[in-house]
Structure formats: C-alpha cells, structure tokens
Amino acid sequence: MPEAAGPRWAEGSTLRLLIVGDSSAAGVGAAHQDEALAGRLAQALATRLGQPVGWQLIATSGHRSEQALAAFEAADVVQADVLITSLGVNDVVDQIAPAQALVALDRIHALATERAGVRLSVHCAAPPMQRFPLLPQPLRWFFGRQAARFNVALSSAVEGQASRHVLHLPEAMQRNAAELMAEDGFHPGPRGYALWAEALADRVVASLPQLSIHSPS
C-alpha cells in the first residue's frame, strides 16, 4: 500500500514535533497525512493546547532503525521540541538483533537533540505482531515473540533517562488490532492511527512541564 499523501511538515506556534520512522509513521493504511499518525497527533495536541502544533515527518516504508537513522542524517531538520519514533517492525521482520537496532535508535535521539534541539523523545514500542492478520501461523506467533523481545530491550535501554519514554500501543489496539488495521492486515487504518495519536498526545501533554510548556487548565 502507498504512503499517505499530503505535506510532511506544518508550522505551529506552541509545540513542534519531529517524527521519524517506517511505513506506519509514513501513514501507510491512510489516504492522507490528516488521517495518519502525524496529522492525527498534531490535531490531538492542538485540541489540547488550543494552538496549532508544528511537525516534520521523516519516514519511509520498509526502513529498519539503521535505515531510518541514515535518512535522518541526510535530511534537512527544523527545530523541534519532541521526537517521536515509530520503528522496530522491520527490524523484527529482517531479524535484526534488538541491541543493534537500539544503537541506531540511540543515535537518532542524540542527533535530534543536537540538530533540532529536541528535549523529549517518545519511542513507540513495536505493535502486537502476533495479531497481524496478514501473517500466517506460526510466523505470526514467532514475530509476536520477537516484537515483545524488542520492546523489553527498548524499555531497558531508556530506563533512567528522564528525556526518553516508551509508549506501548493503547489497550484497544492491542486487543482489537485486526479490527483497527488497514485492508493489508499489516498497517493501522485511520481508526487505528486516531487511537494511537490520542495515546501519544496524552503522553506528550503529561510531559509538557518538562518542556516548560503549560497545557490549559
């Protein structure tokens, strides 16, 4: 399926997001970025903050963490407050060791801090691949186990770092993954992206004091 159409950046006044990732970050499964993760997240945060939120998207279908790092290194990056990463599925599919993938993720976080001024990173955990309708058994079970292994390593890697957090998909997406997916059975559909974005928005808003930004009372 194609990546979502539409611009990959928007200006905003209160908060600026930098989103780096793979096909899910690129919006595969949605027709337009307005219905995909970046657009939905900007909308959710703008509603909470009462002001437009700026964002930049650097994402490509099929990218593993190392490839996303290379794309990020080559990109022109604007200033941002928050880094969102959506990576891990392709590392699992290509059987990349979690430790190797996390070296790239660490570098993305460091570069976002150095080049864009990011002060908070939220790393999205790998989804429940054991529930992906596209995958036959026992591959579905195997990839589910590997995704869980990646998530354990990710949580361990950022533990104790105040500027880095891990977001697991909301319970509804864990429980009803198949119902919230696109027709390919592998990517979120618009409803799935909306739920994911709401969970991310809640996590970012909870961290606003850390960014010296205050949400409306």
C-alpha positions, 0 to 999 in steps of 0.5 A: 500500500502507498504512503499517505499523501499530503505535506510532511511538515506544518508550522505551529506556534506552541509545540513542534514535533519531529517524527521519524520512522517506517511505513506506519509513521509514513501513514501507510493504511491512510489516504492522507497525512490528516488521517495518519499518525502525524496529522492525527497527533498534531490535531490531538495536541492542538485540541489540547493546547488550543494552538496549532502544533508544528511537525516534520515527518521523516519516514519511509516504508520498509526502513529498519532503525539503521535505515531510518537513522541514515535518512535522518542524517541526510535530511534537512531538520527544523527545530523541534521540541519532541521526537517521536519514533515509530520503528522496530517492525522491520527490524523484527521482520529482517531479524535484526538483533534488538541491541543493534537496532537500539544503537541506531535508535540511540543515535537518532535521539542524540542527533535530534537533540543536537540538530533540532534541539529536541528535549523529549523523545517518545519511542513507540514500542513495536505493535502486537505482531502476533495479531497481524492478520496478514501473517500466517501461523506460526510466523505470526506467533514467532514475530509476536515473540520477537516484537515483545523481545524488542520492546523489553530491550527498548524499555531497558535501554531508556530506563533512567533517562528522564528525556526518553519514554516508551509508549506501548500501543493503547489497550484497544489496539492491542486487543482489537488490532485486526479490527483497527488495521488497514485492508493489508492486515499489516498497517493501522487504518485511520481508526487505528492511527486516531487511537494511537495519536490520542495515546501519544498526545496524552503522553506528550501533554503529561510531559509538557512541564518538562518542556516548560510548556503549560497545557490549559487548565 
